[in-house]
Each structure stands twice: as structure tokens, then as C-alpha cells.
Amino acid sequence: MTRFLILDAYSQQGRDRLASAGVPLAGTMYRNMVHRHRPDSESDIVCIADPQARPPQPLESYDAMLWTGSSLSIYEDLPEVHRQIELARHAFDIGVPAYGSCWALQLAVVAAGGEVERSPHGLTFGLSYGITLTPEGQAHPIYKNRASPFDALASHYDIVKTMPPGGTVLARSHRSNVQAAMIEHKKSTFFATQYHPEFNFEVLSGVTHSRKTLLVEQGFYPDLAAAETQACDFEHLHSPMPVAELVAKYKLTDSVLDIDQRQNEFKNWLSLLAL
């Protein structure tokens, strides 16, 4: 039986904010994604940002590690950040493969010797449009069945500044030069995307509700009413038959509307690892 270690990288404060808006915790979203594709697998969820959090078993006992997004920034000088970087480095040292999204990409890059910075374009939230595959991405089986360009669900302030040795950029966009990468370092490979395959529009609606005041303060929305409108739009888009007017309003394609397309890379990753 395949065993996954799911690292929920959110701080307690970040998890509480999501829970208060009715949003599933990041670790739960990853477990749901895993079980959709591997229903007979086992997974342990660890809230790795917590001071005493440790994997219940040695890393070597897991077939792979899965890293979620996070409410933290990888360049913050905090124990909960350093602890996660060291765990990622240990996994590289001993050869445990990994997959993850958003924070996970930034974590993999820094753990292998690269750099991350605050995006000069500001926050990307809700949708990331026009992601294109690099020649390396087009040739890689991780992107089998993926048309380019495509769109994705996203939420991030930070972007990769410098790729580490052994890193290959597989996808990029006009707002982020690294939208997906394969980090080959020491004994392991870490595939990660800047976008969120585990998200759906219901999740985006809840995240918008939970952060609406902060998003208005940062100028992402002009006022609370605009934030609420988009949150409601996202909620209506979470439907087997989304409202056509909203699909047109946000210029949505099947790459974000169809769950199989949203999770395409994750499914391919599982196949590549024969998990």
C-alpha cells in the first residue's frame, strides 16, 4: 500500500483563518486529492509549522512527501520556516520524492540553493492566466494531456527569483517566470507548481471571504462589496453547470473548470513514480 506524508505548511493562525471561513485545511485538500487518484493509499497529515510537529514515522518509510501551500513566506526568519527548509533538505538527502504547490515550489527552490522574492507584480489571487509550457515542459511526461497556454487557480505573493542548480523550469507566465519546476537535488526530485491543483472555486470563495479585509487594505479590491461580489461569483462557479455569464466574465476554460484538468500534473506525477 502506498504511503504519503502530507505536510500542511500553514501556521496555526493561517489554519484558524481558513477554518473560520469554512475552508478545508490545506492538508485535508491534499488528502482528498490523493484519495481521488489513489483511494487505497494511506496518508499521514502533519501540521509541520507547529513547534512540536514531527512526522509519525521516519521519512524513509513513506513513498513520497506532499507539501501544501502556506500562510508563511519562505524568506521570513522564523523557526517554523527554518524547520520546514531543513526537513525538505533531509528528504533530498535521503531520496524521498516530493510534490507540492505554491509554498512548496518556493520551499524546494530555497532548500536546493535558489532564491525567492516578493513579486514585483503584487498579489496573484483567484486565477493565474496564460501559463505556458517551456520546451522542457512540453517534452516532459508530467505535462501529458496539458494544452498550452492554460489557466490555473492560484493565490501567492512570492515568486521564484533564482533557480537552484539542478532546477528545470517547466512552465511560466507573464507574472511569474517560474510557474512549475522540477528540482533534482542530491538523491531526490521535487516537482512543484506555483498554482494550486488542489483548489476548486468553492475553496477560492472561502479564501476570499477569509481575507477580504486584508485584500481591500492591500488594494486588490476597491472595497468590501467588490470582494464579496467575487466571492459569490466563485461560489456560483463551483457547480457541475457553472453560470455561463460568469464563465464569460472571468474568461474561464476547462483548464480551471474541469477537475481532471486541474489535477492533470498530479495524476501524471503519480504515474511517473509508479505510485
C-alpha positions in Angstrom: 0.0 0.0 0.0 1.3 3.4 -1.0 2.1 5.7 2.0 2.2 9.5 1.7 3.4 12.1 4.2 1.3 15.3 3.7 3.0 18.4 5.2 0.4 21.1 5.9 2.7 24.1 5.9 0.2 26.7 7.3 0.8 28.3 10.6 -1.8 27.8 13.4 -3.1 31.4 12.7 -3.4 30.6 9.0 -5.3 27.4 9.6 -7.6 29.2 12.0 -8.4 31.8 9.4 -9.2 29.2 6.8 -11.4 27.2 9.2 -13.3 30.3 10.3 -14.4 30.8 6.7 -15.4 27.1 6.3 -12.4 26.4 4.0 -11.0 22.8 4.3 -7.5 22.8 5.7 -4.7 22.5 3.2 -3.7 19.1 4.4 -7.2 17.9 4.0 -7.4 19.2 0.5 -4.3 17.3 -0.4 -5.6 14.1 1.2 -8.8 14.4 -0.8 -6.7 14.9 -4.0 -4.6 11.9 -3.2 -7.5 9.6 -2.4 -9.3 10.7 -5.6 -6.5 9.2 -7.6 -5.2 6.5 -5.1 -8.2 5.5 -3.0 -6.3 2.6 -1.5 -3.4 4.6 -0.3 -2.6 5.7 3.3 -1.6 9.3 4.3 -0.4 11.0 7.4 -1.0 14.7 7.8 1.4 16.7 9.8 1.0 20.5 10.6 4.7 21.0 10.2 4.8 24.7 11.1 3.7 23.8 14.7 6.6 23.8 17.2 6.4 20.2 18.3 5.2 18.7 15.0 7.1 15.7 13.7 6.3 13.0 11.1 4.9 10.0 13.0 7.3 7.7 11.1 10.8 8.1 9.7 10.8 9.8 6.3 12.2 6.6 4.7 9.0 4.7 5.5 7.0 7.0 3.1 6.8 6.5 -0.6 6.5 10.3 -1.2 6.0 13.6 0.5 3.3 16.1 -0.4 3.7 19.8 0.5 0.8 22.2 0.7 0.7 26.0 0.3 1.3 28.1 3.4 0.4 31.4 5.1 4.2 31.9 5.6 6.9 33.4 3.4 10.0 31.3 2.8 12.4 34.3 3.4 10.9 35.0 6.8 13.5 34.5 9.6 11.2 32.3 11.7 11.7 28.9 13.4 8.7 27.4 11.6 10.2 28.4 8.3 13.7 27.1 9.0 12.3 23.9 10.3 10.5 23.2 7.0 13.5 24.0 4.9 15.6 21.6 6.9 13.0 18.8 6.5 12.9 19.4 2.8 16.7 19.2 2.7 16.7 16.0 4.7 14.3 14.5 2.1 16.6 15.5 -0.7 19.5 13.9 1.2 17.8 10.5 1.7 15.9 10.3 -1.6 12.2 10.8 -0.8 10.4 12.2 -3.8 8.1 15.1 -3.3 5.3 17.1 -4.9 3.6 20.3 -3.9 2.1 23.6 -4.7 2.8 27.3 -4.2 4.8 27.4 -0.9 6.1 24.0 -1.9 7.8 25.4 -5.1 9.4 28.2 -3.1 10.5 25.7 -0.4 12.0 23.3 -2.9 13.9 26.1 -4.6 15.4 27.5 -1.4 16.2 24.1 0.1 18.2 23.3 -3.1 20.1 26.6 -3.1 17.8 29.0 -5.1 16.1 32.3 -4.1 12.6 33.6 -3.7 11.3 37.2 -3.5 8.1 39.2 -3.1 6.6 39.5 -6.6 7.0 43.0 -8.1 3.6 42.4 -9.8 1.9 42.2 -6.4 -0.6 39.5 -5.3 -1.8 36.9 -7.8 -5.2 35.8 -6.5 -8.0 33.7 -7.8 -6.8 32.9 -11.3 -3.4 32.8 -13.0 -3.9 33.3 -16.7 -1.8 32.4 -19.7 0.6 29.8 -18.2 2.8 28.5 -21.0 5.0 25.4 -21.1 8.7 25.8 -21.7 10.3 23.5 -24.3 11.3 21.3 -21.4 7.8 21.3 -20.1 6.4 20.4 -23.5 8.7 17.4 -23.6 8.1 16.2 -20.1 5.6 13.5 -19.4 4.4 15.4 -16.3 2.6 17.6 -18.7 1.0 14.8 -20.8 -2.5 15.9 -21.9 -1.9 19.5 -21.0 -2.6 22.1 -23.7 -0.5 25.3 -23.6 -1.3 28.0 -22.7 -3.6 27.2 -19.8 -5.0 28.8 -16.7 -5.0 27.7 -13.1 -6.3 28.6 -9.7 -3.8 30.5 -7.6 -3.0 32.6 -4.6 0.5 33.9 -3.9 2.6 37.0 -3.1 6.0 35.4 -3.7 7.8 34.1 -6.8 11.0 32.3 -7.6 13.8 34.8 -8.2 16.7 32.4 -8.9 16.5 28.7 -9.8 18.9 26.4 -7.9 21.4 24.1 -9.7 19.5 21.0 -10.9 16.3 23.0 -11.3 14.3 22.9 -14.6 11.6 25.5 -15.3 8.6 23.6 -16.9 6.1 26.4 -17.1 5.9 30.2 -16.8 3.6 33.2 -17.1 3.9 36.9 -17.6 3.5 37.4 -13.8 5.9 34.6 -12.7 8.9 33.3 -14.6 8.5 30.0 -12.8 5.0 28.5 -12.7 6.3 25.0 -12.4 9.6 23.3 -11.9 11.4 20.0 -11.4 14.1 20.3 -8.7 16.6 17.5 -9.0 18.9 17.7 -6.0 21.1 15.1 -4.3 19.1 11.9 -4.2 15.6 13.1 -4.9 13.4 15.0 -7.2 10.8 17.6 -6.2 8.1 18.6 -8.6 6.1 21.7 -7.7 3.7 24.3 -9.2 3.1 27.9 -8.3 -0.6 27.3 -8.9 -3.0 25.1 -6.8 -4.3 21.9 -8.3 -6.0 21.0 -5.0 -8.2 24.2 -5.1 -11.7 24.5 -6.5 -13.9 27.5 -6.8 -15.6 26.8 -3.5 -12.2 27.0 -1.8 -11.5 30.3 -3.6 -14.8 31.7 -2.4 -14.0 30.8 1.2 -10.4 32.2 0.9 -11.8 35.4 -0.5 -14.2 35.7 2.4 -11.5 35.0 5.0 -9.1 37.5 3.6 -11.4 40.2 2.2 -10.5 42.9 4.7 -6.8 42.4 4.1 -7.3 42.2 0.4 -9.1 45.6 0.4 -6.4 47.1 2.6 -3.7 45.9 0.1 -5.7 47.4 -2.8 -6.5 44.1 -4.5 -10.2 45.0 -4.2 -11.5 48.6 -4.2 -13.9 47.8 -1.3 -15.5 45.0 0.7 -18.5 44.9 -1.7 -16.2 44.1 -4.6 -14.6 41.3 -2.6 -18.0 39.9 -1.6 -19.1 40.0 -5.2 -16.2 38.0 -6.4 -16.6 35.5 -3.5 -20.2 35.0 -4.6 -19.1 34.6 -8.2 -16.6 31.9 -7.2 -19.3 30.1 -5.2 -21.6 30.1 -8.2 -18.8 28.7 -10.4 -18.5 25.7 -8.1 -21.1 23.8 -9.9 -21.3 20.9 -12.5 -23.1 23.5 -14.7 -21.4 26.9 -13.9 -23.3 30.0 -14.9 -22.4 30.9 -18.5 -22.3 34.6 -17.8 -19.7 34.1 -15.1 -17.6 31.8 -17.3 -17.5 34.5 -19.8 -16.9 37.3 -17.2 -13.7 35.6 -16.0 -12.8 34.1 -19.4 -12.7 30.6 -17.9 -11.5 27.5 -19.8 -11.8 23.8 -19.0 -8.2 24.0 -17.5 -9.8 25.5 -14.4 -13.4 24.3 -14.7 -12.7 20.6 -15.1 -11.2 18.8 -12.1 -9.3 16.3 -14.2 -7.5 19.1 -16.0 -6.8 21.0 -12.8 -5.2 17.9 -11.3 -3.5 16.7 -14.5 0.1 17.2 -13.4 -0.5 15.5 -10.1 -2.1 12.5 -11.8 0.9 12.3 -14.2 3.3 12.6 -11.3 1.8 9.6 -9.6 2.1 7.6 -12.8 5.7 8.6 -13.3 6.6 7.4 -9.8 4.6 4.2 -10.3 2.7 5.0 -7.1 
